[in-house]
Amino acid sequence: MNREPNKGWTGFGHRAEDSVVTMPPAQPRHSKKVLLVDGDLTRRSSLTVTLRAQGYKVTHGSNSRWAFSTMLLDGPDLLLTATATSEFSGSDLVDVARKLHPNIQIMLLMGEDAPLQGRAEDLPQDLIVLPADSEPFEIMKKVNELLGDA
């Protein structure tokens, strides 16, 4: 019997080459990148799952220092951050994001004791501010509006 390499029988009544199924990689619905920075693990995890389910490419972390280095390496389309983050404030992160990526969209999740309360007049007009306790679907709706996927 003359057999070519990798062309034998599988032992289940099928030839090996007949049982190989290949599928193209899944295409993301969006090519938009979201950088999520939030020290609240529960909220960060929930938002990450929700954003990825919608097809966004999400990079997430808990502190501003990590976010600074991430923005240097890879410019996101949207910075979604809590105002209270470890290492630096969310407002400092906003300032750096605007300098590094002038066209970046920014959404802040602000708690009642947020340091930006006194700086409201200094905030960019296109900055979206939501309460930190907003439901994930409310945040998702705003993300879609900002990134043109509404």
Backbone as a chain_set.jsonl record, in Angstrom:
{"seq": "MNREPNKGWTGFGHRAEDSVVTMPPAQPRHSKKVLLVDGDLTRRSSLTVTLRAQGYKVTHGSNSRWAFSTMLLDGPDLLLTATATSEFSGSDLVDVARKLHPNIQIMLLMGEDAPLQGRAEDLPQDLIVLPADSEPFEIMKKVNELLGDA", "coords": {"N": [[0.845, -1.179, 0.0], [0.596, 2.194, -0.839], [1.164, 5.137, 0.743], [0.848, 8.631, 1.13], [2.604, 11.095, 3.099], [0.793, 12.308, 5.907], [-1.684, 11.743, 4.786], [-3.231, 9.624, 5.503], [-5.538, 7.162, 6.916], [-7.944, 8.033, 9.393], [-8.846, 6.258, 11.223], [-11.423, 6.265, 11.954], [-13.039, 5.762, 9.873], [-12.859, 7.834, 8.108], [-10.964, 9.789, 5.864], [-7.943, 11.5, 6.699], [-7.435, 13.997, 5.459], [-9.978, 14.738, 4.739], [-11.236, 15.473, 7.047], [-10.398, 17.887, 8.007], [-11.213, 21.086, 8.866], [-11.251, 24.391, 8.047], [-11.601, 27.757, 9.076], [-12.172, 31.159, 8.318], [-10.612, 33.848, 10.166], [-12.529, 35.502, 12.696], [-14.02, 38.583, 11.961], [-13.671, 41.685, 13.504], [-16.391, 43.754, 14.561], [-15.899, 46.382, 14.835], [-13.178, 48.579, 14.325], [-12.259, 50.148, 16.169], [-10.398, 51.369, 18.954], [-10.399, 51.129, 22.446], [-9.295, 52.576, 25.388], [-9.457, 51.728, 28.608], [-9.554, 52.916, 31.827], [-9.714, 52.33, 35.128], [-9.973, 52.099, 38.572], [-11.802, 50.596, 39.923], [-12.443, 47.364, 40.072], [-14.705, 45.743, 39.563], [-16.442, 47.387, 38.015], [-14.706, 47.97, 35.884], [-14.248, 45.408, 34.803], [-16.859, 44.692, 34.029], [-17.428, 46.696, 32.114], [-15.41, 46.149, 30.261], [-16.139, 43.594, 29.296], [-18.644, 44.24, 28.184], [-17.956, 46.171, 26.203], [-16.23, 44.667, 24.551], [-18.018, 42.719, 23.695], [-19.485, 44.216, 21.962], [-17.719, 44.478, 19.965], [-15.518, 46.166, 20.125], [-12.016, 46.897, 20.427], [-10.455, 46.418, 23.327], [-8.305, 47.712, 25.747], [-7.326, 47.481, 29.034], [-6.82, 48.803, 32.348], [-5.784, 49.588, 35.742], [-4.571, 51.925, 36.684], [-3.291, 55.306, 36.274], [-0.594, 55.671, 35.563], [0.078, 53.343, 34.151], [-1.704, 53.736, 32.036], [-0.634, 56.048, 30.818], [1.786, 55.036, 29.705], [0.723, 53.135, 27.973], [-0.709, 54.734, 26.171], [1.393, 55.999, 24.911], [2.483, 53.943, 23.409], [0.371, 52.934, 21.857], [-2.113, 54.511, 20.227], [-5.298, 55.097, 21.35], [-8.75, 55.217, 20.197], [-10.668, 56.055, 21.894], [-10.577, 57.246, 25.169], [-11.599, 56.012, 28.096], [-12.193, 56.776, 31.242], [-12.099, 56.715, 34.825], [-12.456, 59.448, 37.087], [-11.161, 59.343, 39.477], [-8.323, 57.842, 39.82], [-5.561, 55.667, 40.557], [-2.22, 56.815, 41.273], [-2.134, 59.094, 39.351], [-4.434, 61.795, 38.776], [-7.62, 61.525, 37.079], [-8.03, 63.828, 35.612], [-5.443, 64.718, 35.047], [-4.677, 62.665, 33.385], [-6.421, 63.09, 31.248], [-5.417, 65.542, 30.282], [-2.836, 64.765, 29.38], [-3.555, 62.837, 27.476], [-4.841, 64.418, 25.53], [-2.684, 65.943, 24.644], [-0.949, 63.999, 23.592], [-2.556, 62.689, 21.705], [-4.367, 64.476, 19.823], [-6.89, 64.131, 18.561], [-8.312, 62.319, 20.037], [-11.141, 60.783, 21.539], [-12.782, 61.404, 24.606], [-14.069, 60.103, 27.584], [-15.273, 60.65, 30.759], [-15.79, 59.101, 33.873], [-17.332, 60.223, 36.526], [-17.211, 60.549, 40.001], [-18.986, 61.642, 42.989], [-17.173, 63.001, 44.603], [-15.242, 63.937, 42.917], [-12.176, 65.312, 41.601], [-12.453, 67.086, 39.482], [-14.585, 68.771, 39.728], [-14.24, 71.508, 40.409], [-12.985, 72.377, 38.14], [-14.606, 72.526, 35.953], [-15.149, 74.538, 34.057], [-12.771, 74.572, 32.701], [-12.642, 72.28, 31.231], [-12.495, 70.492, 28.112], [-14.842, 71.188, 25.479], [-15.883, 69.025, 24.067], [-15.702, 66.885, 25.725], [-17.036, 64.088, 27.329], [-18.898, 63.609, 30.199], [-19.902, 61.377, 32.612], [-21.889, 60.096, 35.336], [-20.165, 58.132, 37.763], [-21.52, 55.919, 38.647], [-23.083, 55.073, 36.55], [-25.06, 52.89, 34.51], [-23.801, 50.047, 32.687], [-25.004, 49.792, 30.083], [-25.829, 52.406, 29.566], [-23.401, 53.742, 29.431], [-22.315, 52.383, 27.275], [-24.02, 53.203, 25.22], [-23.291, 55.909, 24.992], [-20.608, 55.572, 24.255], [-20.913, 54.401, 21.719], [-22.153, 56.564, 20.412], [-20.101, 58.504, 20.523], [-18.033, 57.283, 19.047], [-19.157, 57.022, 16.608], [-20.882, 54.89, 16.06], [-23.54, 54.694, 16.603]], "CA": [[0.0, 0.0, 0.0], [1.41, 3.385, -1.014], [0.509, 6.275, 1.397], [1.607, 9.877, 1.217], [2.604, 11.606, 4.472], [-0.38, 13.073, 6.362], [-2.858, 11.474, 3.956], [-3.69, 8.291, 5.889], [-6.869, 7.024, 7.482], [-8.016, 8.493, 10.773], [-9.272, 5.172, 12.091], [-12.855, 6.408, 12.191], [-13.73, 5.622, 8.601], [-12.694, 9.056, 7.311], [-9.58, 10.111, 5.533], [-7.475, 12.64, 7.492], [-7.584, 15.268, 4.74], [-11.396, 15.067, 4.642], [-11.769, 15.892, 8.336], [-9.837, 19.177, 8.398], [-12.091, 22.209, 8.558], [-10.642, 25.68, 8.375], [-12.526, 28.88, 9.013], [-11.452, 32.432, 8.36], [-10.719, 34.477, 11.478], [-13.682, 36.386, 12.864], [-13.723, 39.991, 11.748], [-14.318, 42.52, 14.512], [-17.384, 44.672, 14.014], [-15.315, 47.713, 14.901], [-11.719, 48.592, 14.402], [-11.987, 51.201, 17.146], [-9.694, 50.929, 20.152], [-10.803, 51.804, 23.668], [-8.419, 52.444, 26.544], [-10.309, 51.82, 29.791], [-8.758, 53.068, 33.043], [-10.623, 52.42, 36.269], [-9.503, 51.343, 39.724], [-12.885, 49.732, 40.406], [-12.32, 46.126, 39.304], [-16.021, 45.269, 39.126], [-16.908, 48.225, 36.908], [-13.778, 47.79, 34.764], [-14.522, 44.097, 34.198], [-18.169, 44.76, 33.378], [-17.311, 47.514, 30.905], [-14.564, 45.44, 29.297], [-16.967, 42.549, 28.676], [-19.673, 44.9, 27.376], [-17.32, 46.776, 25.025], [-15.75, 43.599, 23.668], [-19.193, 42.082, 23.09], [-19.889, 45.103, 20.871], [-16.7, 44.403, 18.931], [-14.417, 47.108, 20.312], [-10.742, 46.372, 20.925], [-10.33, 47.055, 24.639], [-7.146, 47.544, 26.608], [-7.794, 48.031, 30.304], [-5.922, 48.779, 33.487], [-6.334, 50.216, 36.936], [-3.955, 53.171, 37.126], [-2.925, 56.293, 35.254], [0.78, 55.469, 35.094], [-0.037, 52.315, 33.113], [-2.397, 54.342, 30.891], [0.322, 56.92, 30.125], [2.692, 54.232, 28.877], [-0.073, 52.5, 26.921], [-1.008, 55.748, 25.156], [2.614, 56.253, 24.143], [2.698, 52.825, 22.491], [-0.758, 52.65, 20.976], [-3.11, 55.553, 20.379], [-6.682, 54.638, 21.297], [-9.757, 56.126, 19.648], [-11.435, 56.546, 23.036], [-10.1, 57.054, 26.534], [-12.721, 55.915, 29.035], [-11.494, 56.736, 32.522], [-12.683, 57.265, 36.042], [-11.687, 60.624, 37.493], [-10.331, 58.942, 40.615], [-7.472, 56.7, 39.504], [-4.35, 55.689, 41.372], [-0.999, 57.402, 40.73], [-2.435, 60.44, 38.874], [-5.881, 61.982, 38.667], [-8.195, 61.397, 35.744], [-7.854, 65.096, 34.885], [-4.078, 64.704, 34.505], [-4.703, 61.708, 32.279], [-7.09, 63.781, 30.141], [-4.469, 66.52, 29.735], [-1.795, 64.049, 28.635], [-4.184, 62.201, 26.307], [-5.065, 65.461, 24.522], [-1.394, 66.343, 24.077], [-0.409, 62.896, 22.797], [-3.485, 62.327, 20.626], [-5.329, 65.578, 19.788], [-8.215, 63.741, 18.072], [-8.874, 61.257, 20.868], [-12.403, 61.025, 22.232], [-12.577, 61.133, 26.028], [-15.249, 59.988, 28.423], [-14.934, 60.56, 32.175], [-16.774, 58.596, 34.826], [-17.048, 61.096, 37.655], [-17.899, 60.342, 41.267], [-19.407, 62.885, 43.643], [-16.036, 63.693, 45.197], [-14.227, 64.016, 41.857], [-11.375, 66.537, 41.616], [-12.742, 67.972, 38.349], [-15.743, 69.618, 39.994], [-13.837, 72.909, 40.365], [-12.357, 72.687, 36.859], [-15.593, 72.289, 34.897], [-15.013, 75.526, 32.987], [-11.521, 74.308, 31.982], [-12.73, 71.032, 30.475], [-12.817, 70.635, 26.688], [-16.275, 71.148, 25.2], [-16.314, 67.734, 23.533], [-15.497, 65.86, 26.743], [-18.276, 63.524, 27.859], [-18.795, 63.28, 31.619], [-21.027, 60.591, 33.108], [-21.72, 59.672, 36.729], [-19.419, 56.879, 37.891], [-22.444, 54.805, 38.897], [-23.915, 54.83, 35.36], [-25.193, 51.493, 34.093], [-22.98, 49.747, 31.502], [-25.696, 50.06, 28.817], [-25.811, 53.854, 29.355], [-22.041, 54.063, 28.999], [-22.166, 51.813, 25.93], [-24.748, 54.08, 24.299], [-22.449, 57.091, 24.779], [-19.429, 55.138, 23.499], [-21.344, 54.259, 20.325], [-22.365, 57.907, 19.875], [-18.797, 59.154, 20.363], [-17.214, 56.639, 18.02], [-19.878, 56.976, 15.341], [-21.511, 53.589, 15.859], [-24.879, 54.729, 17.208]], "C": [[0.89, 1.242, 0.0], [0.671, 4.586, -0.406], [1.428, 7.486, 1.397], [1.6, 10.34, 2.679], [1.358, 12.455, 4.729], [-1.621, 12.838, 5.508], [-3.417, 10.094, 4.282], [-5.112, 8.306, 6.404], [-6.852, 7.464, 8.937], [-8.361, 7.365, 11.725], [-10.755, 5.237, 12.399], [-13.641, 6.321, 10.895], [-13.633, 6.846, 7.714], [-11.223, 9.245, 7.002], [-9.189, 11.385, 6.29], [-7.701, 13.963, 6.776], [-9.038, 15.683, 4.591], [-11.938, 15.656, 5.939], [-11.234, 17.242, 8.805], [-10.768, 20.282, 7.93], [-11.368, 23.48, 8.967], [-11.683, 26.767, 8.199], [-11.71, 30.16, 9.031], [-11.576, 33.039, 9.751], [-11.92, 35.414, 11.523], [-13.238, 37.831, 12.681], [-14.405, 40.809, 12.833], [-15.308, 43.462, 13.846], [-16.856, 46.102, 13.977], [-13.805, 47.574, 14.833], [-11.294, 49.631, 15.435], [-11.378, 50.614, 18.415], [-10.111, 51.795, 21.337], [-9.77, 51.517, 24.75], [-9.271, 52.728, 27.77], [-9.426, 51.854, 31.03], [-9.708, 53.291, 34.208], [-10.09, 51.537, 37.388], [-10.546, 50.413, 40.302], [-12.922, 48.478, 39.535], [-13.66, 45.638, 38.77], [-16.512, 46.056, 37.921], [-16.024, 48.03, 35.674], [-14.04, 46.467, 34.052], [-15.831, 44.107, 33.43], [-18.099, 45.553, 32.076], [-16.459, 46.832, 29.843], [-15.365, 44.384, 28.559], [-17.993, 43.172, 27.738], [-19.083, 45.485, 26.091], [-16.832, 45.716, 24.042], [-16.908, 42.881, 22.992], [-19.71, 42.908, 21.915], [-18.833, 45.168, 19.771], [-15.55, 45.381, 19.06], [-13.172, 46.374, 20.804], [-10.439, 47.12, 22.215], [-9.005, 46.689, 25.297], [-7.536, 48.185, 27.926], [-6.757, 47.879, 31.402], [-6.489, 49.611, 34.614], [-5.693, 51.542, 37.322], [-3.476, 54.037, 35.965], [-1.515, 56.109, 34.724], [0.804, 54.434, 33.972], [-0.669, 52.92, 31.858], [-1.471, 55.269, 30.107], [1.205, 56.109, 29.19], [1.95, 53.554, 27.736], [-0.384, 53.492, 25.807], [0.215, 56.095, 24.318], [2.825, 55.188, 23.079], [1.599, 52.682, 21.45], [-1.849, 53.677, 21.213], [-4.529, 55.022, 20.27], [-7.584, 55.672, 20.626], [-10.554, 56.777, 20.771], [-10.692, 56.234, 24.317], [-11.328, 57.098, 27.42], [-12.101, 55.738, 30.408], [-12.343, 57.268, 33.66], [-11.839, 58.474, 36.432], [-10.766, 60.296, 38.658], [-9.573, 57.675, 40.246], [-6.219, 56.792, 40.366], [-3.196, 56.3, 40.574], [-1.209, 58.851, 40.276], [-3.947, 60.57, 38.801], [-6.338, 61.769, 37.228], [-8.022, 62.669, 34.937], [-6.444, 65.209, 34.314], [-4.001, 63.781, 33.295], [-5.354, 62.329, 31.042], [-6.129, 64.768, 29.479], [-3.398, 65.848, 28.88], [-2.367, 63.422, 27.367], [-4.383, 63.213, 25.19], [-3.758, 65.902, 23.866], [-0.823, 65.26, 23.171], [-1.246, 62.605, 21.554], [-4.592, 63.386, 20.551], [-6.741, 65.18, 19.354], [-8.892, 62.663, 18.909], [-10.21, 61.701, 21.469], [-12.184, 60.648, 23.696], [-13.911, 61.12, 26.753], [-14.792, 59.787, 29.865], [-16.104, 60.002, 32.966], [-16.469, 59.291, 36.146], [-17.893, 60.744, 38.871], [-18.252, 61.683, 41.884], [-18.237, 63.685, 44.196], [-14.905, 63.903, 44.193], [-13.475, 65.343, 41.888], [-11.678, 67.498, 40.471], [-13.891, 68.935, 38.619], [-15.383, 71.099, 39.892], [-13.246, 73.327, 39.034], [-13.335, 72.569, 35.699], [-15.438, 73.272, 33.74], [-13.743, 75.311, 32.161], [-11.585, 73.065, 31.103], [-13.04, 71.3, 29.009], [-14.319, 70.465, 26.455], [-16.754, 69.776, 24.745], [-16.094, 66.576, 24.505], [-16.844, 65.384, 27.277], [-18.045, 63.127, 29.31], [-20.073, 62.566, 32.033], [-20.812, 60.289, 34.586], [-21.028, 58.31, 36.785], [-20.336, 55.68, 38.11], [-23.401, 54.555, 37.728], [-23.937, 53.343, 35.03], [-24.346, 51.255, 32.841], [-23.677, 50.044, 30.176], [-25.751, 51.556, 28.52], [-24.441, 54.304, 28.844], [-21.826, 53.584, 27.569], [-22.86, 52.687, 24.888], [-23.913, 55.32, 23.975], [-21.192, 56.748, 23.979], [-19.781, 55.032, 22.021], [-21.575, 55.615, 19.67], [-21.025, 58.597, 19.588], [-17.995, 58.594, 19.201], [-17.951, 56.449, 16.7], [-20.541, 55.661, 15.035], [-22.917, 53.544, 16.437], [-25.929, 54.217, 16.252]], "O": [[1.844, 1.316, 0.774], [-0.339, 5.023, -0.959], [2.63, 7.374, 1.635], [0.676, 10.005, 3.421], [0.929, 13.223, 3.868], [-2.528, 13.671, 5.512], [-4.019, 9.458, 3.417], [-5.804, 9.323, 6.339], [-5.853, 7.284, 9.632], [-8.18, 7.511, 12.933], [-11.287, 4.338, 13.05], [-14.789, 6.762, 10.831], [-14.268, 6.89, 6.66], [-10.355, 8.894, 7.8], [-10.032, 12.258, 6.497], [-8.109, 14.944, 7.397], [-9.318, 16.855, 4.343], [-12.999, 16.28, 5.931], [-11.583, 17.695, 9.895], [-11.071, 20.395, 6.742], [-10.929, 23.616, 10.109], [-12.528, 26.712, 7.305], [-10.672, 30.232, 9.688], [-12.553, 32.771, 10.45], [-12.28, 36.035, 10.523], [-12.197, 38.241, 13.195], [-15.604, 40.645, 13.063], [-15.098, 43.912, 12.72], [-17.313, 46.925, 13.185], [-13.241, 46.559, 15.242], [-10.112, 49.95, 15.557], [-11.765, 49.545, 18.887], [-10.169, 53.021, 21.245], [-9.416, 50.364, 24.998], [-9.752, 53.847, 27.95], [-8.641, 50.935, 31.263], [-10.413, 54.298, 34.273], [-9.792, 50.362, 37.171], [-10.216, 49.529, 41.093], [-13.38, 48.524, 38.393], [-13.737, 45.167, 37.635], [-16.946, 45.475, 36.926], [-16.526, 47.936, 34.554], [-14.05, 46.418, 32.822], [-15.909, 43.593, 32.314], [-18.646, 45.132, 31.057], [-16.757, 46.928, 28.652], [-15.285, 44.284, 27.334], [-18.19, 42.69, 26.622], [-19.65, 45.311, 25.012], [-17.006, 45.861, 22.832], [-16.792, 42.477, 21.835], [-20.303, 42.365, 20.982], [-19.032, 45.838, 18.758], [-14.685, 45.426, 18.186], [-13.264, 45.366, 21.504], [-10.193, 48.326, 22.193], [-8.638, 45.518, 25.391], [-8.026, 49.314, 27.943], [-5.935, 46.962, 31.391], [-7.529, 50.255, 34.474], [-6.21, 52.231, 38.201], [-3.285, 53.567, 34.843], [-1.264, 56.366, 33.546], [1.474, 54.629, 32.958], [-0.221, 52.648, 30.744], [-1.506, 55.284, 28.876], [1.357, 56.453, 28.018], [2.496, 53.413, 26.642], [-0.331, 53.138, 24.629], [0.086, 56.445, 23.145], [3.288, 55.485, 21.978], [1.867, 52.347, 20.296], [-2.448, 53.71, 22.288], [-4.927, 54.543, 19.208], [-7.228, 56.844, 20.506], [-11.05, 57.895, 20.631], [-10.233, 55.112, 24.53], [-12.019, 58.115, 27.483], [-11.547, 54.682, 30.713], [-13.185, 58.148, 33.48], [-10.644, 58.52, 36.141], [-9.708, 60.908, 38.807], [-10.107, 56.571, 40.346], [-5.862, 57.869, 40.846], [-3.21, 56.293, 39.343], [-0.527, 59.748, 40.769], [-4.661, 59.567, 38.768], [-5.543, 61.827, 36.29], [-7.882, 62.614, 33.715], [-6.263, 65.737, 33.217], [-3.335, 64.089, 32.306], [-4.892, 62.119, 29.92], [-6.039, 64.821, 28.253], [-3.092, 66.312, 27.782], [-1.74, 63.469, 26.309], [-4.126, 62.907, 24.026], [-3.728, 66.2, 22.672], [-0.278, 65.558, 22.108], [-0.709, 62.311, 20.486], [-5.649, 63.209, 21.157], [-7.704, 65.839, 19.747], [-9.941, 62.15, 18.522], [-10.374, 62.858, 21.855], [-11.48, 59.683, 23.991], [-14.758, 61.993, 26.567], [-14.022, 58.873, 30.159], [-17.256, 60.382, 32.755], [-15.473, 58.987, 36.803], [-19.118, 60.651, 38.791], [-17.869, 62.733, 41.371], [-18.299, 64.913, 44.255], [-13.744, 64.032, 44.579], [-14.067, 66.385, 42.169], [-11.198, 68.631, 40.491], [-14.145, 69.829, 37.812], [-16.159, 71.874, 39.334], [-13.023, 74.517, 38.812], [-12.901, 72.517, 34.548], [-15.579, 72.892, 32.578], [-13.646, 75.811, 31.04], [-10.674, 72.822, 30.311], [-13.773, 72.238, 28.695], [-14.981, 69.695, 27.15], [-17.898, 69.4, 25.002], [-16.282, 65.415, 24.141], [-17.695, 66.198, 27.635], [-17.105, 62.393, 29.615], [-21.178, 63.071, 31.835], [-19.671, 60.232, 35.043], [-21.28, 57.443, 35.948], [-19.966, 54.549, 37.792], [-24.425, 53.893, 37.903], [-22.956, 52.631, 35.245], [-24.188, 52.16, 32.022], [-23.029, 50.498, 29.234], [-25.724, 51.951, 27.354], [-24.341, 55.136, 27.942], [-21.23, 54.286, 26.752], [-22.334, 52.884, 23.792], [-23.835, 55.733, 22.818], [-20.758, 57.528, 23.131], [-19.037, 55.514, 21.167], [-21.235, 55.804, 18.502], [-20.847, 59.202, 18.531], [-17.354, 59.34, 18.46], [-17.445, 55.799, 15.785], [-20.749, 55.334, 13.867], [-23.431, 52.464, 16.73], [-27.11, 54.176, 16.596]]}, "num_chains": 1, "name": "protein.A"}
